[in-house]
Amino acid sequence: MDLEFTDEQEMFRRSVRELFAREFGRDYVRGCDRDKRPPTEAFQALGALGYLGINIPQDYGGGGAGAVDVAILLEESGRGFLDLALWVFRVVSHGGHAVSAHGTPEQRERYLPKIAGGELSVCFALTEPESGSDAAALKTAAKPTGAGYEVTGQKIFCSGFKVSDFVLTATRTSTRERKHQGITNLFIPTGSPGLTATPLETLGHWPLGTTLLHFDQVEVPEDNRIGPQDGGWPLLTDMLEYERLCLSAARTGAAQAALDDTLDYVKQRHQFGQPIGKFQAISHKLADMQVMVDISRMLVYRYAHRLDKGVATARDAATLKLYAAESYKAVSDLGLQALGGYGYTMEYDLQRHFRESRLGTIGGGTSEIQRNIIAKTMGL
Ligand SMILES: Cc1cc2nc3c(=O)[nH]c(=O)nc-3n(C[C@H](O)[C@H](O)[C@H](O)COP(=O)(O)OP(=O)(O)OC[C@H]3O[C@@H](n4cnc5c(N)ncnc54)[C@H](O)[C@@H]3O)c2cc1C
């Protein structure tokens, strides 16, 4: 395994980092978070630079890059602004990756150039009120009509719906002996008649928000189906594993930002006549935070490297998702404690990391489910 980056990759990392520092710095991030406003300008800037098509084949206007480059983009975006990174992740994963890997040539022509240019945004609806961790138990029905499908049902926690043109929706087209069969994935326009979204109040993820979706006899044309009818589960597992790379890279970047803020603070804040970072009780927290960020980063690039070589396993993905999410949560908690009362105020960003990091161990498969996946590979 080669953990060195090429000169081009180092340059790419620097340019994403500099873009955030120059154009979309702390005040911008805080403003979007406070006002629950999507970071549209930043998203468009990434699109104009061609970053949103990073993993799309060059024939379709993309960058044709592999998983390591995707991880660099997500890590640096997460370091600058996690919620923006989660928007980028959806476009890269549920858009670029899903269509490149599972779409027909006609669908690739139709969607990929627009995704690459930032003109088309995609979100994902898998979770339902009665099927969360048990995702394959989904019930939202897509009745074949001849010309396409008529979709009726409910999805919950569909995030980024308000900034999306399409929602990649997992539906049930038939009831089979095994719940993993009979699933079909549809690209549904977010403005479709019969589709309504109700925002949910949450602890974080405010700029993009999350929603409850109602599908009431929504008509979806046949050629909006991604992948085979009734055989959609493999696409979902592929996507969930790809998404684990994106989410973990973004959260590793965010954890680094939380660590950077904490380090600055403990060097400047004096109590008992010295910087608080000189107290071992504080410096050990920082050391623990550094170790967690370092290991998360190593796991991100180990997994990316394996994805590029075509040897990544579900266990690799689960290990990464579990560790990176739990680490971001722990780093944010330790950082907030090191800032004392100021960490609890809205004047500092540790409160945002503390809130945002709680989603990491829940969304995209909880930490318990990741442990189940790992334990299963151990014969348990
Ligand atoms: C802010 C937010 C954004 C989200 N965005 C999206 C999105 O865009 N698209 C989407 O499809 N979904 C999204 N989700 C949904 C998310 O993936 C689910 O919340 C998650 O998979 C857990 O499902 P659940 O909430 O129904 O919890 P449940 O499945 O009801 O689990 C409740 C608890 O039981 C535990 N548990 C359940 N089964 C087991 C088991 N077999 N072994 C051990 N423990 C178990 C869980 O780990 C958890 O602690 C989002 C969620 C949130 C909160």
The ligand as an ORCA input file, in Angstrom:
! r2SCAN-3c Opt
* xyz 0 1
  C     -30.033     14.031     10.237
  C     -30.200     12.716      9.539
  C     -29.977     12.642      8.178
  C     -30.210     11.449      7.504
  N     -30.107     11.439      6.138
  C     -30.566     10.362      5.459
  C     -30.701     10.402      4.044
  O     -30.359     11.405      3.396
  N     -31.249      9.336      3.407
  C     -31.646      8.224      4.094
  O     -32.117      7.272      3.450
  N     -31.515      8.145      5.435
  C     -30.992      9.184      6.139
  N     -30.896      9.136      7.508
  C     -31.390      7.956      8.197
  C     -30.327      7.164      8.920
  O     -29.531      6.448      8.012
  C     -31.051      6.270      9.936
  O     -31.520      7.137     10.971
  C     -30.193      5.180     10.490
  O     -29.895      4.225      9.501
  C     -30.843      4.468     11.688
  O     -32.179      4.130     11.441
  P     -33.316      4.557     12.518
  O     -33.155      5.992     12.799
  O     -34.618      4.077     12.010
  O     -32.924      3.785     13.847
  P     -33.299      2.262     14.235
  O     -32.969      1.349     13.135
  O     -34.682      2.249     14.781
  O     -32.264      2.014     15.414
  C     -32.456      2.529     16.742
  C     -31.292      2.017     17.601
  O     -31.300      0.570     17.603
  C     -30.057      0.082     17.150
  N     -30.241     -1.133     16.364
  C     -31.141     -1.371     15.385
  N     -30.979     -2.597     14.870
  C     -29.929     -3.151     15.525
  C     -29.257     -4.391     15.452
  N     -29.595     -5.336     14.567
  N     -28.211     -4.615     16.279
  C     -27.815     -3.662     17.165
  N     -28.422     -2.458     17.304
  C     -29.457     -2.210     16.475
  C     -29.472      1.204     16.284
  O     -28.074      1.115     16.181
  C     -29.926      2.445     17.056
  O     -29.064      2.707     18.131
  C     -30.592     10.299      8.217
  C     -30.749     10.365      9.605
  C     -30.562     11.555     10.264
  C     -30.774     11.606     11.762
*
